[in-house]
């Protein structure tokens, strides 16, 4: 009898180990990193998740269905913020595009359309004039675009995005920042689906740390 039990233990051990690996928590320093300097969040009563992206990044484009699905099903105590990263002078144009669309109230249209224009249609939008033509082709009036694109409000938002890109100390995009404390990316999380699982894990962790009631996090599989 003991011999039979020993064989059963040997056979079942890989199952238990595999199950633990799947269900286990993610590890700081492996699937996510702690920021050297924690950053203040924009909201006090919610857990903040910031997506740093760049329209010219193919990896950001591939993340879109995953992050969109997650955002549509996120817990109510989570605040999701998109922020265009600025890692060089050439990144500023698309940051201005994002904030112009936001201030004009057309972000829901322009955001996916700009990704599609660059990555699906292979258009090179690398000048103010080409970006302006894109906005006009997507229903924005020339007068509205010109006034907003060159506005002080857009300049302030771009400067803030540049500053926060530096403070988060990121080296690439897309990067997700959770509550101003942790960062993760597809490269360290193990792909886009896993990156969503990591931010859900971190959100749950932050919620428990704050002593709030735990709300089940929605795990997205993307499209």
N, C-alpha and C positions, 0 to 999 in steps of 0.2 A: 504493500500500500504506500509506504514511504517512497519507494522507488517511482511509483506512478505519479505521485505528487511532485516529485523532483522534476520529472520530465514535463509535467504541466507548467511548472514554474518557469522552466527554460523556454517553453514555447510561447507563454503569455508575456514574458518580460519585454520583448520588442514592441508588443502592442501597447503596454503601459508606458513605455519610454516615448513612443511616437505620440501617444495621446497627450502626454505631459508637454512635449515640445510644441504641439499645436495649440494647446490651451494656455500655455505658460505666458507670463508677462514678457514684454519686450525689455531689452536691457539698455540702460544708459551707457553711452560710449560705443554701442554696437548699431542698433537700429535708430537711435536718436542721440542728439548731443545736447549738453547743457551750455547755454550761452555763458561766456566768460563774465559778462556784465548784464544782469537782468535789466530789461527795459520796461518802462511804465506802459500800461495798456490804455486804450482809449475809453474803456468802460470799466466801471468799478463793481457792478453787480452781476457781471457775466464773465464767462471764460472766453478769452479772445483767441481766435485762430486767424493768422495772417498768411495769405498766399503771396509770395513774392514771385513775379513772373516778368517775362518780356515777350512781346508779340513776335519777335523774330526767332524765338526759341522753339524748335520742333518738339522738344520734350514737354514744354508747357502746353503746346497744342494737343498732344496726346493725353495729357492729364485732364483736359477739359471735361470729358464725359464723366470721369470719376469724381472730380471735385464738384461739378454741377449737381450730380446725383446726391452726393454727401450733403451739400449745402441745402438742398431741397428737403432733406429728411433729418437735418441736425436737431439736437435737443434744443429746447427753448432757452436754456440758460447758456447757450453758446452764441457768441457774436462773431460772424465771419466777415473778414475784411480783405479785399483784394488790394494789392499795392504794387504798382509797376516798379521794378527794381531799376536802379541806375548804376551800372558798373563801369560805365565809360561814357564819353561824350556822345557817341552814336546811339546810346540808349535813351537820350532825353526826348527825341522826337516822339517816340511811342508813349512815353510817359505823358507828354503833353496831349497826345491823342486820347489817352484814357481819361484824363481829367477834363478835357474839353467835352467829351461825350457825357461824362458824369454831370457836369454843370448844365449841359443842354437838356438833360433828361432823356437821352437816347442811348444810354449805355447798354440796355438789354438788346438793342438792335446792332449797335456798332461793335460791341465786344466780340461776339461770335463771327460777325461778318469780316472783321479785320483779320482774325486768325485764318478764316477760310480764304480770304483774298491773298494772303501771303503764302500759305502752305498748300492750299488745294489748287489755286489758280496760278501760283508761282509768280505773283506780281512783285515787283521791286518798288516798295514805297519807302524811299530814302531821302525825300526832300519835302519841305513845307508844301510846295505846289502839288506834288503827287498825293500827299495826305489830304489836302484841301479838296482835290478832285474826287477822292474816295468818299469823303463826307458828303459832298454834293450829290454824288451818284447814289447815295443811300438816304436821300431825302432831306438832308440838312440844308437850310438856306445859306447862301454865300455870306449874307450880312451877319447872320447869327454865328457862323463859324469864325469869320474874321474877328468879330468883336470878342468872342470868348477865347479863342486860341491865343490871342495876344494880350489877354487880360492879366491884371495883377493877381487875381484869384488863382488862375492856373499857375502862374509863376511861383506863388507861395506854396501850392500843393506839390509842385515839382521839386522845389528846394527841400521840402519836408521829406519827400520820398528819397531823395539823394542822401539826406542826413540819416534816415532810418536804415537805408541799405548799408551805410557805413557802421552804424551802431549794432546792427544785427550781425555784422562781420561775416556776411555770406560770401561765397566764392563762385556760386553758380545758381542757376534757376532751372526748374521751379524748386523753391524751398518753402516749407511751411513752418511757421513760428507759433508755438502754443503758449499763450499767457505771458509772453515776453520772457520766457525762461528756457524753452527748449526748441530745437530745430530738427527737422528731418527732411529727407529727400528720397527720391526713388532709388538712387545709387546706394544709399546705406540701409534703407528700409527693405530693399529687395523687390522693387517694382512698384508700380502705381497702386494696385490693390492693397499691397501690404502697407504702403504709406498711409492710406486711409485708415487701416487698422491701427497703425501707430498713433495717429492723432486722436482716434477714439480712446485708445489706452491712456494717452496723456490727459485728455479731457476728464476721463473718469478719475484719474489720479489727482488732478487739481481739484475736482469736486469733492473728493473724499478728504483731501487736505484742508479744504475750507469748512468741512463739517456739514456740508449740504446733503440733502437726501439724494441718493443715487438714482439717476434716471438712465435706463438702458441706452447705450450708444448704438446708433444704427450703423451696421457694417455694410458698406457699399461694394458691389462687385463690378460696377461700371457697366459700360455697354460693349 
